[in-house]
Amino acid sequence: MRWDDGQMIDKQRFPSPNPNIELFTVTYMSDGFKVKGLLAEPKGEGHYDGFLYLRGGIKNVGKVRPSRIVQFAVEGFIVFAPFYRGNQGGEGNEDFAGDDRKDAFSGFSLLQAHPRVDKVHVFGFSRGGVMALLTAIHFPNVTSVVTWGGVSDMFLTYMERKDLRRMMKRVIGGTPTKYPDRYKYRTPLFELEKLEAPTLIIHGVQDENVSVDHAYRLEKRLKALNKKVESWYFDEFTHYFPPAINRQIVRDLTKWMKNQG
């Protein structure tokens, strides 16, 4: 049997920390691989906007947390968070916004096909920022895109994060000097002409994991292209925001999303 990208082939109930939200681990098809993800659905029969949550990190760093997914679902979304290929029982191997971007694309298609979803927003945190932008570039019908502490430039990530260079050389196949095309392929700044969705940039100015320069470069490029963009900078915060502030920003950004489209 041939499975289409984004087609859900298995759905298993997962313990939910919130009685109003149902959680499921999902197996879906992406680029010929069976990939895993987490799906959160508000109980009942109502229709909701879809929310594609694209995590940061790689492999066991930055894993999808059920409590975080539920946090967004509570705001009135059906949320899907791909684990990306090769993780938590899924097939294939992550390659840091290379071919594994198709796991995000297929996740978008999964939400589009959901019988209770009307329109779909895309959210990316950290490395997920690149995934979110690439998804919104690939699908002109993305309703809105949010990047929080998000990477926008893989050349800059290689330069800034000496601790990630060995991993990046291994996964991407070399350095930006030797293989600039491989880093350009993973840098959405070069393709923003194709982006149609309103974009919200959230970044802590003190961020040392993903410098605020990623946000500044993204904002500058989008404004130069006359794209719809809004930026929320927080002078006092790093890559991680205090819990109370985090919760407030979740409420604010989901409200912003619902006002788009």
N, C-alpha and C positions, 0 to 999 in steps of 0.2 A: 504493500500500500504506500502511496506517495503522500507525504504530509506537506502542507504548505507552511511557509514561514509565518510565525505568529499563531499557528494552530495549537490549541491546548490539547494534550493527549493524556494527561492525568491530573487529577485534582484531589488532594488529601487534606482533610481537616487538620488544623494546627491549633494548639491551645492559645486562646486570645486573652490578653490582660484586661480587656474591656468587654463587658457583657453585651454592649450594643454593636460590637464589631465582630464579624466572623473572619477568621484567618484561615488561609489554605496554602499549603505548599503545592506548587504547580510545576508540571513538566510541559515544556512547549518546544516547538521546532524553530530552529534558527540556523539558516545556512547549512542544512543537512545534519546539524547536531541536536541532540536532545539536551536542552538547557533547563535549569531549575530557576524558580523564582518564588516570591511570596506575594500573595494576593489578599487584600483586605477589602471587605465589603460591608457597608452598613446593613444591619438587619432590616428586613422588610422588602417591599416590592417596588419602592420608588426608583426613579431615574436620577443619576448623578453625573457630574463631570468626572472624567477619568484623570488620573494623576500618575504619570510615569516617573517613578523615583529611581534615579541613577546614582548609585553609591560611588564613593571614592575608593582609593587604595587599590590593592591587587591581592588576590588570593585571600589569605586569612587576615590581612590588614584592611580594616574598613568594611567588615562584613555587615550585611543587612541586619538591622536590629528590629525585631517585631514591635517593640514599644514605640520606635520612631515611626514606623509605617502606620501604626494605629493612631498616632498623634495627628497625622494628616487626614486619615480616614474620618476621624471624629469631626473634622471641620466640614464634612459633607462631600467626600470624594470616594470613588472606588480606586484604590491605589494598587499599582503593580510594581514590584521591585525585582528586576532580574538579578540573579546572583552572578551572572556572566559565565561563559563557558568554562568548563573544567572545575567548577566549584560545587561543593556540597552534593556530589553525586552526578553532576552534569558532565556531558562529553566535551572534548576539545580542550584547548588551552587559551587562557587570556593572552592578549598581546598589546595591552595598554593603548586602547583606542585605535587599533589597527582593524583587523577583520572582526574583532569582538564588538565593534560598533553595531554590527548586524544583530547582536543580541538585544540592543536597545531598540533598533528599528523594528525587530520582530515583536518586542514587548509593546511598542506603540500599536502595531497591527492587532495584537491580542486585545488591547483595550478598545480599539475601534470596533472590534467584532463583538464585544461584550453586550449582551442584550439590554443591560440597564445603563449603558454609558451613552451620553449624547455627544460630547466633544472632549478632546483630550489635551491636557496641559503637560509640560515636561519640566522636570526639576532635576538639577544636578548639584551634588556637593563634591568639592575638591576635584579629583580626577573626573568625577561625574559631570563636572561643568563642561568639559570637552565633549563628553558623550551626549549631553543635552543639546549643545549647540549643533553638533553634527546631525543629530536626529531632527532638529528643527530646520536645518538646511535641507535635509533629505525629503522631509514632508512639509510642503508649503501650507498644509491645513492644520498644523499645530496651532492651538488656540493662543497659548502663551508659553514663554520659556523663562525659567528662573535659574540663575547660577549663583550659588552661595559658597563663598570661599573657593571659587571655581578656577581651575586651570583654563587658560585660553591660548597659551603659547608653549608648545613642547620644547622649543629651543630654549626658552627662558627657564623652564623646569629643569632641564639638563644642566644649565649654567648655575642655577641657584642651589639645587639639591645634590650636593656632593655625595650624600649618603645613598642616593637613588641611582647614581651613575652606573654602578655595576649591573643592577637589575635592568636598567633601561638599555644598556648595551647588549645584554643577553636577550631580552625580549624583543627589542626593536631590530637588533642585528648589527649594531655598531654605533658610532658616535655621530653627532650632527655634522661634523666636518666631513666625515667619510661618506655618510649617507643622508645628505640634506633632504632629499625627496621623501624619505621615510618619516622625517620629522615634520616636514611641510604637510604631508598627507594627514598627520595627526593634529594639525594646527588649524582650527576653524577660522582664524582671522583672515585667511586667504580666500575664503569662500562666502563671506558675509553678504555679498551682493544677492545671494539666493535666499537669504533669510527673510521671511515675511512676518513672522510672529513678533508681537510686542515682547520686549526683553526687560527683565528686572535683574539688576546686579546687586548682590549683597556681599559686603566684604569688611572684615576687620582690618583696620590700618596697621595693627601690630602683628599681623599674621606672618609667621616665619616658615610655615609649611608651604603655603602658596602666597607669594608676596602680593601686595595690593597692586603692584604693577600689572599683573594679569588683568585685573578689573579695569585699571586706567586704559590699558591698550585696547581692551574690548569696547569700552565706552567711547573712546576717541574714534575708533574705526566705524562703529555703528552711527555715531553722529555725523561723521564725514559722508556717510552713505545716506543720510537723512532717514535712518530707520527709527522706529519708535523704541526708545530706551529710557529707563529710569534707574537711578543708582542710589543705594542706601549704604553709606559708609559709616563705620563706627570706629571713632578715633581710639577708643580705649581697649578694644578687644583684639584677640588673636584669632587663630583658626577655630577655636572653640569658645562659644559664648556661655555666660552663666545661665543655669537652668531657667530662672524666671524670665530673663531677657529672651532666651531662646523660645520659650513658649509664646511670648508676646509677638515675636517676629513671625512665628508660624501662623498665628492668627492674622497678622497684618498681611503677610504675603499671600495667604489663601484668599483673603478678601480682595487683594489686588488682582489675583488670577480671575476671580469670578466677575470682576468688572471689565475684563477684556473680552473681545469678540462679541 
